[in-house]
Amino acid sequence: MGGFAWVTLATNDSYSLGALVLAHSLRRVGTAHQLAVLITPGVTPSMREKLGAVFDSVTEVNVLDSRDAANLALLARPDLGITFTKLHCWRLTQYDKCCFLDADTLVVQNCDELSEREELSAAPDVGWPDCFNSGVFVFKPSLDTFKSLMDFALQFGSFDGGDQGLLNLYFKDWAHKDISKHLPFIYNMCSTACYSYLPAFKQFGSNAKIVHFIGASKPWICHLDSESRSVQAPGEFNHVKGLLQYWWDVFCQDVHSNLSPAMAGLAGALANLTLGEPRSAEQTALEDQWRRQAWEQGHIDYMGRDSFDNIWKRVQESLGETPAAAPADVAVAIPAAAVAPVPAPAPAPAPAPAPAPAPAPAPAPTPAPTPAPTSAPALASAPVAAPAPVPASPPTPTVTSATPPTSPPVSGPPQPQPSPEALKVDPSPPGTPPVGSPQEAQGSEPLDPNAPVPPKRKGSGPSKGSTSESGSYCSLA
C-alpha cells in the first residue's frame, strides 16, 4: 500500500467517540492521506462498524497484559499494558510513514506537511520541554523497531508509567541531536498549557493546527445543552471554549446520527441524545445518567458543574432549605442559652417557712408578692436571703418571689438585726455571709456551689472580709 497515514488508538467505545471526531476533523480540513485506527477487544461490534465507515483501516490488537501468551514476561509489569498497546502502531508496515494522534486530539487546520518529517518528530512537552509529548509524533513502521521497543520496555520500563516516559527513554537523543525533529507547538497545542501562558495563546492560538485535550477531563464527558447544542466548558477549558465547542459541533453534525444505543458506556447514552429540541423528562434523566457515568469514571469538573458551591446549592434545594438558615439558628441558640434565666435548683427537701421579721428600731415592711425596688434603709428589716435589684445598666431580669434565693434561709430562732446606721449596703446582690458573722455562728447551711451568681455591677468589688470568688455581698461594719 505504502504512503502516509494518520493513526490513532481506541481502547473502548468512549475513546472511540474521540477517534470518530478526530477522523471527521481530518476529513473536514481536506487531508489527502489515509486514516487508520487500532482497536482492542473492548470496542463493541456496533462501534467497530461505525469506525470502519470513517477510517480506511481498522486493526484489532490485543492489550499486552497477563492474558497475552506471547508476552508472559509482562506479568511483572501489568501497569505497562496500555503502554505496549500503543506501541502496536509500529506494526502497521503497510504504510511507509505515519503520524500518531491521540484520540483526544482535534485537527483544526490542514497539516499534511507532517508527512515530510522524519522519525521521531514530536513537539516539546510543556511540563518538561526536554521531553516530547507523545500525543502527536511522526514515526516509521517497522517490526524491528517494535521488537526493540518491547525488549527495552521489559528491561527499563517507563519513568512515568505511560508510553511517553518509555518513548522518551528509547529516543533519548531527541532533545539535542536533530532540531528538525522538534515540531512547533501549533502541531500539539495542549489545552492546559494555554491557561499557563494566556498572553501567548491570545497572540498565537489562531495558528494552532492540532489541539490536544490532555488531562482527565475529555471533550466527550463535558456537559452539552442538547437544545442549544452549546457546551458548558469545565474550569480548565474556559480559555479554549471555542475549540471545545468546535469538537461538539463536529460530533453533533457528523457522529451523533451514526451512534447506536447498543454501544457501551457514554457512546450508548449519547445515542439517545435528542438534539435541537426542548428537553423532556426522559432527556433530563438521560443527561443525569450521562453525567453520573462521567463522575464514576473519575472525570469530575471540580471548577464547573461539580464545584463545591454547586453541590452545596443542590443539597440545599433538595432539603428545601437556604444555606444561611441552619447557621443562623445555631448562632442565635448559643447566646440565648448563655443568658438564660437562673435554672431551677435540683430537687431538695421542702423549703423551710420564711423567717419572721426580726425586731429592729425601724418598723419592718410587709413583703409584697412581687417586691419592688427597695430603699437602703428598708433593707435593714428585709430577710437576708432576699436579693436586691441592681438599678445600674445593663438591666437584669426582675427577681420575683418565685425566684430561688441566692443563699439558703437562716435556720433557728430569729436573730437580732443590727441597726440601720451600722449596716453598709453593697449595690451587688447578697452572697455568702462572711466568716464569723451571726448567721455563720448559727450553723447556716453552706452555700450551694451550683447556685447561679448574679451579674456584677460595673465598678463594684468585693466587700471587706469577702472570701468568695463569685462576687460581693453585704457586710457588717
C-alpha positions in Angstrom: 0.0 0.0 0.0 2.7 2.5 1.0 2.2 6.1 1.6 1.5 8.2 4.7 -1.3 7.6 7.2 -2.8 9.2 10.3 -3.1 6.6 13.1 -5.0 6.6 16.4 -6.0 4.2 19.1 -9.4 3.4 20.7 -9.5 1.0 23.6 -13.3 1.3 24.3 -16.4 2.8 23.0 -15.9 6.1 24.9 -12.5 6.7 23.3 -13.9 5.6 20.0 -16.1 8.8 20.2 -12.9 10.8 20.2 -11.5 8.7 17.4 -14.6 9.4 15.3 -14.5 13.1 15.9 -10.7 13.2 15.1 -11.3 11.3 11.8 -14.1 13.7 10.7 -11.9 16.7 11.7 -9.2 15.4 9.3 -11.7 14.9 6.6 -13.0 18.5 7.1 -9.6 20.0 6.6 -9.2 18.1 3.4 -6.3 15.7 4.2 -5.0 13.6 1.3 -3.7 10.8 3.4 -5.1 7.5 4.8 -6.8 7.1 8.2 -6.1 4.1 10.4 -7.3 3.1 13.8 -6.1 0.5 16.3 -8.8 -1.0 18.4 -8.9 -3.5 21.3 -11.4 -6.2 22.2 -13.1 -3.6 24.4 -14.7 -1.9 21.4 -18.2 -3.3 20.7 -19.2 -4.7 17.2 -21.6 -1.8 16.6 -18.9 0.8 17.2 -16.4 -1.1 15.0 -18.9 -0.8 12.2 -19.1 3.0 12.6 -15.3 3.3 12.8 -15.0 1.3 9.6 -17.3 3.7 7.8 -14.8 6.6 8.5 -11.4 5.1 8.7 -9.6 3.4 5.8 -8.1 0.7 8.1 -9.4 -0.8 11.3 -6.9 -3.1 13.0 -7.6 -5.1 16.2 -4.7 -5.5 18.6 -4.5 -7.3 21.9 -3.9 -5.4 25.1 -0.5 -6.7 26.1 -1.2 -7.9 29.7 -1.2 -11.2 31.5 -3.7 -12.7 29.0 -1.2 -12.2 26.1 0.6 -15.6 25.8 3.2 -14.1 23.6 4.4 -11.7 26.3 4.2 -13.6 29.6 7.3 -11.7 30.7 5.0 -8.7 31.3 3.4 -10.4 34.3 5.8 -8.5 36.5 4.8 -5.2 34.9 1.0 -5.2 34.4 0.9 -1.4 34.5 2.6 -1.3 31.1 -0.3 -3.0 29.3 -1.8 0.1 27.8 1.6 1.5 27.0 2.5 -1.6 25.0 -0.9 -1.5 23.2 0.0 1.9 21.8 3.3 0.5 20.5 1.4 -1.7 18.1 1.4 1.3 15.7 5.0 0.3 14.7 3.4 -2.9 13.3 1.5 -1.1 10.6 4.1 -1.9 8.0 1.6 -1.5 5.1 2.5 2.3 5.4 5.8 3.9 4.7 5.4 6.6 7.4 2.7 7.6 9.9 1.7 10.2 12.3 0.2 9.0 15.6 -2.6 11.2 17.1 -4.1 10.5 20.5 -7.9 10.1 20.4 -8.3 13.3 22.5 -6.8 15.5 19.7 -8.7 17.6 17.2 -7.3 18.8 13.8 -8.5 22.4 13.1 -6.2 23.2 10.1 -4.6 21.0 7.3 -1.3 19.7 8.4 -0.4 17.2 5.7 3.1 18.7 5.7 3.9 16.5 8.7 4.3 13.6 6.2 7.7 15.2 5.3 9.1 14.8 8.8 11.3 12.0 9.9 11.1 9.6 12.8 10.8 10.6 15.6 9.4 14.1 15.2 7.3 15.5 18.1 6.5 18.7 19.9 8.1 19.5 23.3 6.1 18.7 26.4 5.0 21.8 28.3 5.8 20.2 31.7 9.4 19.3 30.7 10.4 20.7 27.3 13.5 18.4 27.0 10.9 15.6 26.7 8.5 15.4 23.8 4.7 14.9 24.2 3.7 11.5 22.8 0.2 12.7 21.9 1.4 13.6 18.4 4.5 12.1 16.8 5.8 11.1 13.3 7.2 7.5 13.1 8.2 4.9 10.5 6.5 1.5 11.0 9.0 -1.4 11.5 8.8 -4.8 13.1 12.4 -4.5 14.2 11.6 -1.2 16.0 8.6 -2.7 17.6 10.6 -5.7 18.9 13.3 -3.4 20.1 10.8 -1.2 22.0 9.3 -4.3 23.6 12.7 -5.5 24.8 13.6 -2.0 26.0 10.3 -1.8 28.0 10.9 -5.1 29.7 14.4 -4.0 30.7 13.9 -0.4 31.7 10.2 0.3 31.9 8.8 3.8 31.8 9.7 6.6 34.2 6.1 7.9 34.2 4.2 4.6 33.9 3.0 5.5 30.4 4.0 5.5 26.8 5.5 9.0 27.0 8.1 8.0 29.5 9.0 4.9 27.6 9.4 6.6 24.3 11.5 9.4 25.7 13.9 6.9 27.2 14.1 5.0 24.0 14.6 8.1 21.8 16.8 9.7 24.4 18.8 11.9 21.9 15.6 13.7 20.7 16.3 16.8 22.8 19.7 17.6 21.3 20.6 15.5 18.3 18.4 17.0 15.5 16.4 20.2 16.0 14.5 19.4 12.8 12.6 16.7 14.7 11.2 19.3 17.1 7.7 20.1 15.9 6.3 23.6 16.6 3.8 23.8 19.4 0.9 24.5 16.9 1.0 20.8 16.0 0.3 19.7 19.6 -1.3 22.7 21.4 -2.1 21.3 24.8 -5.3 22.9 26.2 -3.9 23.2 29.8 -0.8 25.0 28.5 -2.9 27.8 27.1 -4.0 28.7 30.6 -0.5 28.7 31.9 0.6 31.3 29.3 -2.6 33.0 28.3 -0.9 36.0 26.5 0.9 33.6 24.1 -2.3 31.8 23.5 -4.1 35.0 22.6 -1.2 36.0 20.3 -0.6 32.7 18.5 -3.6 30.5 19.3 -5.2 31.2 15.9 -2.2 29.5 14.3 -2.9 26.1 16.0 -3.4 23.1 13.7 -3.8 20.3 16.2 -5.4 20.8 19.6 -4.7 18.2 22.4 -7.2 18.0 25.2 -4.9 16.4 27.8 -5.8 15.6 31.4 -8.7 13.7 33.0 -11.5 15.9 31.5 -12.1 14.9 27.9 -14.4 16.7 25.5 -16.9 13.8 25.3 -17.6 13.9 29.1 -18.3 17.7 29.2 -22.0 18.7 29.6 -23.8 19.6 26.3 -27.1 21.6 26.3 -28.9 19.4 23.8 -31.5 22.1 22.9 -29.0 24.8 22.0 -26.1 22.4 21.3 -23.8 24.6 23.3 -21.2 23.1 25.6 -20.6 24.1 29.3 -16.8 24.2 29.4 -15.2 23.0 32.7 -13.0 25.4 34.5 -9.8 24.2 32.9 -11.3 24.6 29.4 -12.8 28.1 29.8 -10.0 29.7 27.8 -10.4 27.2 24.9 -14.2 27.0 25.0 -14.4 27.9 21.3 -12.2 24.9 20.4 -14.2 22.7 22.7 -17.4 23.9 21.1 -15.9 23.0 17.7 -15.3 19.5 18.9 -19.0 19.2 19.8 -20.1 20.8 16.5 -18.2 18.0 14.7 -19.8 15.4 17.0 -23.4 16.7 16.5 -23.1 17.1 12.7 -21.0 14.0 11.7 -21.0 11.5 14.6 -24.2 11.6 16.6 -26.6 10.3 13.9 -24.4 7.2 13.5 -24.4 6.1 17.1 -26.4 3.2 18.4 -27.9 2.5 21.9 -26.2 -0.9 21.7 -22.9 0.8 22.2 -21.3 0.7 25.6 -20.7 3.5 28.1 -21.2 7.1 27.1 -21.5 6.2 23.4 -24.7 4.3 24.1 -26.0 7.1 26.3 -25.2 9.8 23.7 -27.0 7.8 21.0 -30.3 8.6 22.8 -29.5 12.3 23.0 -32.1 14.5 21.3 -30.5 17.5 19.6 -32.3 20.8 18.8 -35.5 20.1 20.8 -36.6 21.1 24.3 -35.6 18.6 26.9 -38.2 16.2 28.0 -38.2 14.4 31.3 -36.6 11.4 29.7 -33.9 13.6 28.2 -33.1 15.2 31.5 -32.8 11.7 33.1 -30.5 10.6 30.3 -28.3 13.6 30.8 -28.1 12.9 34.5 -27.1 9.3 33.7 -24.5 10.6 31.3 -23.0 12.9 33.9 -23.1 10.1 36.6 -21.1 7.8 34.3 -18.5 10.5 33.8 -18.3 11.0 37.6 -17.9 7.3 38.2 -15.1 7.2 35.7 -13.2 9.9 37.6 -14.0 12.7 35.2 -15.1 15.4 37.7 -15.5 19.0 36.8 -14.2 20.5 40.1 -14.2 24.0 38.7 -17.6 23.9 36.9 -20.8 22.0 37.4 -19.2 19.7 40.0 -17.8 22.5 42.1 -18.4 22.6 45.8 -20.7 25.7 45.5 -22.9 24.0 43.0 -23.1 20.7 45.0 -23.9 22.7 48.2 -26.6 24.6 46.4 -28.1 21.3 45.1 -28.1 19.8 48.6 -30.0 22.8 50.0 -32.5 22.7 47.2 -33.2 19.0 47.9 -33.7 19.7 51.6 -35.9 22.7 50.9 -33.6 25.0 53.0 -31.5 28.0 52.4 -27.8 27.8 53.1 -27.9 30.6 55.7 -30.9 29.1 57.7 -29.0 26.5 59.7 -26.0 28.6 60.7 -28.3 31.4 61.8 -30.3 29.2 64.1 -27.2 27.9 65.7 -25.8 31.3 66.2 -28.9 32.5 68.0 -29.3 29.5 70.1 -25.9 29.5 71.7 -26.0 33.1 73.1 -29.6 32.5 74.2 -28.5 29.6 76.4 -25.7 31.7 77.8 -28.0 34.5 79.0 -31.0 32.3 80.1 -32.6 33.0 83.5 -31.4 31.2 86.6 -32.2 27.5 86.1 -34.4 25.7 88.6 -32.5 24.1 91.5 -32.1 20.4 91.9 -34.8 18.6 93.9 -34.4 19.3 97.6 -36.4 18.9 100.8 -39.4 21.1 101.3 -38.3 24.6 102.0 -38.4 26.0 105.5 -41.0 28.6 106.3 -39.9 32.2 105.7 -38.3 33.6 108.8 -40.3 36.2 110.7 -39.1 39.8 110.6 -36.6 40.4 113.3 -37.3 43.3 115.8 -35.5 46.4 114.7 -35.7 50.1 115.6 -37.4 50.8 112.3 -40.7 49.0 111.5 -40.3 46.1 109.1 -42.4 46.5 106.0 -44.7 43.7 105.0 -43.2 41.8 102.0 -45.3 42.1 98.8 -45.9 39.2 96.4 -43.7 41.0 93.8 -41.1 43.1 95.6 -40.4 46.5 94.1 -37.1 48.3 94.3 -36.3 48.8 98.0 -34.5 51.7 99.5 -31.4 51.2 101.5 -32.9 51.9 105.0 -35.6 49.3 104.3 -33.0 46.6 103.7 -32.3 46.5 107.4 -35.6 44.7 108.1 -35.7 42.6 105.0 -34.7 38.9 105.1 -31.0 38.4 104.5 -31.6 36.0 101.6 -33.8 38.4 99.6 -31.8 39.7 96.6 -31.7 43.4 96.0 -32.3 44.6 92.4 -29.5 46.3 90.6 -30.6 49.6 89.1 -27.4 50.1 87.1 -27.1 49.3 83.4 -27.2 46.7 81.8 -30.6 45.7 83.2 -31.0 42.2 84.7 -34.2 40.1 84.8 -36.6 41.2 87.5 -36.4 39.0 90.6 -39.8 37.7 91.6 -40.9 35.9 94.7 -40.8 32.6 92.8 -37.0 33.0 92.1 -34.9 30.7 94.3 -32.9 32.6 96.9 -29.2 33.1 96.2 -28.4 31.7 99.7 -30.2 29.3 101.9 -32.5 30.7 104.6 -31.3 31.1 108.1 -32.4 28.3 110.4 -33.0 28.5 114.1 -34.7 31.2 116.1 -34.7 34.8 114.8 -31.6 36.7 115.4 -31.3 40.3 116.4 -30.5 42.6 113.4 -28.0 45.4 113.5 -29.2 49.0 113.4 -29.6 50.7 110.1 -26.7 53.0 110.9 -24.4 50.1 111.3 -25.4 48.4 108.0 -23.4 49.1 104.9 -25.1 48.2 101.7 -23.2 47.0 98.6 -25.0 47.5 95.4 -24.4 43.9 94.3 -26.8 41.1 95.3 -26.1 39.5 98.7 -23.9 36.4 98.7 -22.4 34.1 101.3 -22.2 35.6 104.9 -18.7 36.3 106.0 -16.9 34.0 108.3 -17.7 34.8 111.9 -20.9 36.6 111.2 -24.0 35.9 113.4 -25.5 33.9 110.6 -22.4 31.7 110.3 -22.4 31.2 114.1 -26.0 29.9 114.0 -24.9 26.9 111.8 -26.4 28.1 108.5 -26.3 25.6 105.6 -23.3 26.0 103.3 -23.7 27.9 100.0 -24.8 25.7 97.1 -21.8 25.7 94.7 -24.2 25.2 91.8 -26.2 28.3 92.6 -26.0 30.9 89.8 -24.1 34.1 90.5 -25.9 37.4 89.7 -24.1 39.7 87.4 -21.6 42.0 88.9 -22.2 45.7 88.8 -19.6 47.7 86.9 -17.1 49.3 89.3 -18.1 47.2 92.3 -15.6 45.0 94.1 -15.5 42.5 97.0 -16.6 43.9 100.3 -14.5 43.9 103.3 -13.8 40.4 104.6 -15.0 38.6 101.5 -13.6 35.2 100.8 -16.0 34.3 97.9 -14.7 34.1 94.3 -18.0 34.8 92.8 -18.8 38.4 93.8 -19.5 40.9 96.7 -22.1 40.8 99.5 -23.5 42.9 102.3 -21.0 43.1 105.2 -21.3 44.5 108.7 -19.0 47.4 109.7 
